[in-house]
Amino acid sequence: MNIIYPPTIEWEGSAVYQRPQQLLNAFAKLGHRAVFVEYGRNDGTDIRGGVELCGVNSVPLRMDGPTVLWVTHPPHFRLKEQWQADLVVFDYIDEAVEEFAVWHNDDLNAAIQAADLVTVVSQRLYDLVTGQYPGKTVVLLPNAADYDFFHNAGTLAVPDDLAAIPRPVIGFYGSISTWIDTDFVTALAGLRPDCSFVLIGPDYTKAASQLAGCPNVYFLGRKPYESLPAYAGHFDAAMIPFQVRKMTHSSSPIKMYEYLAAGIPVLASPILEAVHCPHVFTSGNPADWSAEIDRIMAGGSDADKAARQSYAAEHSWTARIRAVLEHLEPLASSKANGGMNSEAYWDLRFAQNWEAYRGREQTLFFVRVALGSIPLSIQTDIAARKLNVCDAGCALGDGTHLLAEAWPGCSFVGIDFAEAAVKRAKQLYPQHEFLRGDIGGFTERYDVVFVSNTLEHFYDPHPIIAHMLSKTNDYLIIMVPFQDDSGEPEHHYRFDKSDFAIRRDSFHLIYAEAIDCNILPNSRWGGKQLVACYAHDRLVRPEQITLQSYSL
């Protein structure tokens, strides 16, 4: 797989070493071709640890295998065609509020809509994006540590400027910017004149002048990334004194994982990602920090250090990329094996991430909505005559089972062409029959065919609808996204009113309703769903059908 990161920052320049460099390094370590693009770089390519650095005029095109455009600056998603990328990942790393409110614009919305996959840096951002874009595949991808780079930090020689500062040292490195709580640092330094508080990094807000009245606060300036383990390894404790507000609650401090990889205790403001980290002390009260410093100075155990480092090892950049590849590889496979409607793609989806990303909950949500919409007269007829029902595109069988509970006495068959789905459905619901098959080519006849949120995955679903009608004795019940503008890349067809003819062969459309799922509690879809019921002519009494039967 090829990963291209468009130009936003230098690989190693005036800024700190950041998430994009770390992610590209991790892709390269796992054997993928990683291309990092810089403005101002002359034509030609340099190699840094397996990552190719190039200018905008020398981006390699037509590379072997699928190509992913990895975007953090929203407008860059438009480079997909120019750089011949197959997939776009939008990596949402800073919530568009407060300092970053300027990015809360049409480009941000367009980038999320256009992305094949959205990655987010924190749980707060995950909740925000999944709430605003319920049909979008979103992956939680917090920051991490280069564990191998930091885990021996304590064995490195202490840098000269740090050695000159009295111990104990409570240290920080990173961008010293608007989110640093200088009032908190001032109060803490006043409480602990016996400690030295060291800040390393570019000072963007003149924090040094704000803290000039604190003789035990030291600013050592920016240091190259290569030297950071030597500094971190000789902190007695590390600190993350952030202001607590929306933007910082959405952040995921890289330094938090790097401090833990170095094995040192960490104190942080109560931002969400720090609060949820089991090896970080959090409080918004300087007195609490002071008490924790006393505990740290009293001496921690080797087991405490080992636990911190073990946690960091589990949350390495390599581990993060492996988790992302579980989503990217099925998407890439779809490009090589017939698209997102291919068996290869859906086998991977069902085997790797369908359950983790609450696909079962979504299936149940859709079927519950359908059962609440289908006229009671139809459901009563199905149950009373104990008809045999086919759930076409059954996924893991959750909808099949829910229909069986609603229509007791009927017999049920679930059909899906993904072998992984059928295998799992048989494990979950052994009381029902599940078959691997093509819903556009099955040969058995059924009294009722039910198909929910499957037809939109085809470029042309109408021949499949025609086939299902040819194998249906009584009722064909269809549920699909209606007038879908979600941008969901798995959806190839947009259903509208014109797709539902009143008559199809020997069948009559006896009911159709568009349901706004936005207003439903615990919704798993952010737009409309259409439920349409076709009945064979012998079951239809035309005088019972009025314009009220079609709520479109």
Sequence and secondary structure as in RCSB ss.txt:
>XXXX:A:sequence
MNIIYPPTIEWEGSAVYQRPQQLLNAFAKLGHRAVFVEYGRNDGTDIRGGVELCGVNSVPLRMDGPTVLWVTHPP
HFRLKEQWQADLVVFDYIDEAVEEFAVWHNDDLNAAIQAADLVTVVSQRLYDLVTGQYPGKTVVLLPNAADYDFF
HNAGTLAVPDDLAAIPRPVIGFYGSISTWIDTDFVTALAGLRPDCSFVLIGPDYTKAASQLAGCPNVYFLGRKPY
ESLPAYAGHFDAAMIPFQVRKMTHSSSPIKMYEYLAAGIPVLASPILEAVHCPHVFTSGNPADWSAEIDRIMAGG
SDADKAARQSYAAEHSWTARIRAVLEHLEPLASSKANGGMNSEAYWDLRFAQNWEAYRGREQTLFFVRVALGSIP
LSIQTDIAARKLNVCDAGCALGDGTHLLAEAWPGCSFVGIDFAEAAVKRAKQLYPQHEFLRGDIGGFTERYDVVF
VSNTLEHFYDPHPIIAHMLSKTNDYLIIMVPFQDDSGEPEHHYRFDKSDFAIRRDSFHLIYAEAIDCNILPNSRW
GGKQLVACYAHDRLVRPEQITLQSYSL
>XXXX:A:secstr
 EEEE SSS SSSSS   HHHHHHHHHHHTT EEEEEETT  SSEEEETTEEEEEGGG   S SS EEEEESSGG
GGGGTTTTT SEEEEEE S SSGGGGGG SHHHHHHHHH SEEEESSHHHHHHHHHH TTS EEE    B HHHH
TTGGGS   HHHHTS SSEEEEES B TTB HHHHHHHHHH TTSEEEEES BSS HHHHTTT TTEEEEE   G
GGHHHHHTT SEEEE B  SHHHHT   HHHHHHHHHT  EEE   HHHHT TTEEE S HHHHHHHHHHHHT  
 HHHHHHHHHHHHHTBHHHHHHHHHHHHHHHHHHHHTTSTTSHHHHHHHHHHTTTTTTHHHHHHHHHHHHHHHS 
HHHHHHHHHTT EEEEES TTSHHHHHHHHHSTT EEEEEES HHHHHHHHHH TTSEEEE  TTT  S EEEEE
EES GGGSS  HHHHHHHHHTEEEEEEEEEEES  S  TT    B GGG  SEETTEEEEEEEEEEGGGSTT S 
SSEEEEEEEEEGGG  GGG  GGGEE 
